[in-house]
Every structure is written in structure tokens, then in C-alpha cells.
Amino acid sequence: MRTLRLAKTKKGMGTVEIVIIIAVLVALALIFREGLMGFAKKVMDFCFDDAKVTAALK
């Protein structure tokens, strides 16, 4: 009897854990928003810089 009750209570643990992880990631993204946006801008500028792309093709 106890094993059945224990199995039922652990059934939703995965969903709760995933929701908590997502909430923590969103909170971290909001806290470090400016740094992340600056990093993303630098990466995009590097990737889409025409001078670097044409130099790599030569």
C-alpha cells in the first residue's frame, strides 16, 4: 500500500522541478539583462560584419 502512495506522490515531481528551473533562468535573465544583451550584440556584430565575412572567403 505504501509503495503505491509513494509512486503517486512522485508522479508530478518532474513538472514542478522543470517549472522551478525555468523560473530561476528567467529571473537570472532579467537580473543580467544588460550584460546578456551586450554580449548578444557583440556576437551578432562579429557574425554579420561584412568585412570579416569577405576576408574569410578569400
Backbone as numpy.savetxt, mean C-alpha at the origin, in Angstrom:
# Nx Ny Nz CAx CAy CAz Cx Cy Cz
-17.60 -30.43 21.25 -18.41 -29.24 21.25 -17.55 -27.98 21.25
-16.51 -27.98 22.05 -15.67 -26.79 22.14 -14.93 -26.51 20.84
-14.52 -27.55 20.15 -13.79 -27.33 18.90 -14.69 -26.68 17.84
-15.96 -27.03 17.84 -16.88 -26.41 16.88 -17.08 -24.94 17.20
-17.21 -24.61 18.46 -17.40 -23.22 18.87 -16.15 -22.40 18.55
-14.97 -22.98 18.78 -13.72 -22.29 18.51 -13.55 -22.04 17.01
-13.93 -23.00 16.19 -13.82 -22.85 14.74 -14.75 -21.75 14.24
-15.92 -21.63 14.82 -16.86 -20.59 14.40 -16.36 -19.20 14.77
-15.70 -19.06 15.91 -15.25 -17.74 16.33 -14.04 -17.28 15.53
-13.24 -18.19 15.00 -12.06 -17.81 14.22 -12.39 -17.60 12.75
-13.60 -17.84 12.33 -13.95 -17.75 10.93 -13.78 -16.33 10.38
-14.13 -15.32 11.14 -14.05 -13.95 10.66 -12.75 -13.24 10.98
-11.79 -13.92 11.55 -10.55 -13.27 11.95 -9.79 -12.72 10.76
-9.76 -13.39 9.64 -9.02 -12.93 8.49 -9.54 -11.60 7.97
-10.84 -11.46 7.94 -11.45 -10.22 7.45 -11.12 -9.06 8.37
-11.21 -9.28 9.66 -10.92 -8.22 10.63 -9.46 -7.80 10.52
-8.59 -8.75 10.41 -7.16 -8.43 10.31 -6.86 -7.64 9.04
-7.47 -8.00 7.93 -7.24 -7.27 6.68 -7.77 -5.85 6.78
-8.93 -5.67 7.40 -9.49 -4.32 7.57 -8.58 -3.47 8.45
-8.03 -4.05 9.49 -7.11 -3.30 10.37 -5.84 -2.93 9.61
-5.29 -3.84 8.82 -4.08 -3.55 8.05 -4.34 -2.43 7.04
-5.48 -2.48 6.37 -5.82 -1.43 5.41 -5.98 -0.09 6.11
-6.61 -0.09 7.28 -6.79 1.17 8.03 -5.44 1.75 8.44
-4.51 0.90 8.86 -3.18 1.38 9.25 -2.44 1.94 8.03
-2.54 1.27 6.89 -1.87 1.76 5.68 -2.45 3.10 5.23
-3.76 3.26 5.31 -4.38 4.53 4.94 -3.94 5.63 5.89
-3.88 5.32 7.19 -3.44 6.31 8.17 -1.99 6.73 7.91
-1.13 5.78 7.61 0.27 6.10 7.30 0.38 6.94 6.03
-0.44 6.61 5.04 -0.42 7.39 3.80 -0.87 8.82 4.05
-1.85 9.01 4.93 -2.30 10.36 5.24 -1.26 11.13 6.04
-0.59 10.44 6.94 0.43 11.11 7.77 1.62 11.53 6.91
2.08 10.66 6.03 3.26 10.93 5.22 2.89 11.34 3.80
1.75 11.98 3.64 1.22 12.33 2.32 2.19 13.20 1.52
2.73 14.24 2.13 3.61 15.15 1.40 4.89 14.45 0.94
5.46 13.65 1.80 6.67 12.91 1.43 6.41 11.91 0.33
5.29 11.20 0.42 4.95 10.23 -0.62 4.66 10.90 -1.95
3.98 12.04 -1.91 3.69 12.76 -3.15 4.97 13.29 -3.79
5.89 13.79 -2.97 7.18 14.26 -3.49 7.97 13.14 -4.12
7.98 11.98 -3.46 8.69 10.82 -3.99 8.07 10.37 -5.31
6.73 10.31 -5.37 6.04 9.89 -6.59 6.32 10.87 -7.73
6.37 12.15 -7.41 6.65 13.17 -8.44 8.07 13.00 -8.99
9.03 12.75 -8.10 10.41 12.54 -8.56 10.51 11.31 -9.46
9.84 10.24 -9.08 9.87 9.01 -9.88 9.24 9.25 -11.24
8.09 9.93 -11.26 7.41 10.20 -12.53 8.25 11.12 -13.41
8.85 12.15 -12.81 9.70 13.05 -13.59 10.88 12.30 -14.20
11.46 11.39 -13.44 12.60 10.61 -13.94 12.16 9.67 -15.06
11.02 9.02 -14.88 10.56 8.04 -15.87 10.11 8.69 -17.18
9.52 9.87 -17.10 8.95 10.49 -18.29 9.77 11.67 -18.80
11.02 11.74 -18.43 11.90 12.80 -18.93 12.37 12.41 -20.33
12.02 13.23 -21.32 12.32 12.91 -22.72 13.83 12.82 -22.98
14.61 13.65 -22.33 16.06 13.63 -22.56 16.65 12.30 -22.11
16.20 11.79 -21.00 16.73 10.52 -20.51 16.26 9.34 -21.35
15.05 9.42 -21.86 14.53 8.34 -22.68 15.28 8.28 -24.01
15.50 9.43 -24.66 16.21 9.42 -25.94 17.68 9.05 -25.76
18.29 9.42 -24.63 19.67 9.03 -24.38 19.79 7.55 -24.17
18.79 6.94 -23.56 18.84 5.50 -23.32 18.64 4.71 -24.62
17.95 5.29 -25.57 17.70 4.59 -26.84 18.89 4.62 -27.77
19.80 5.55 -27.59 20.96 5.67 -28.48 22.01 4.65 -28.21
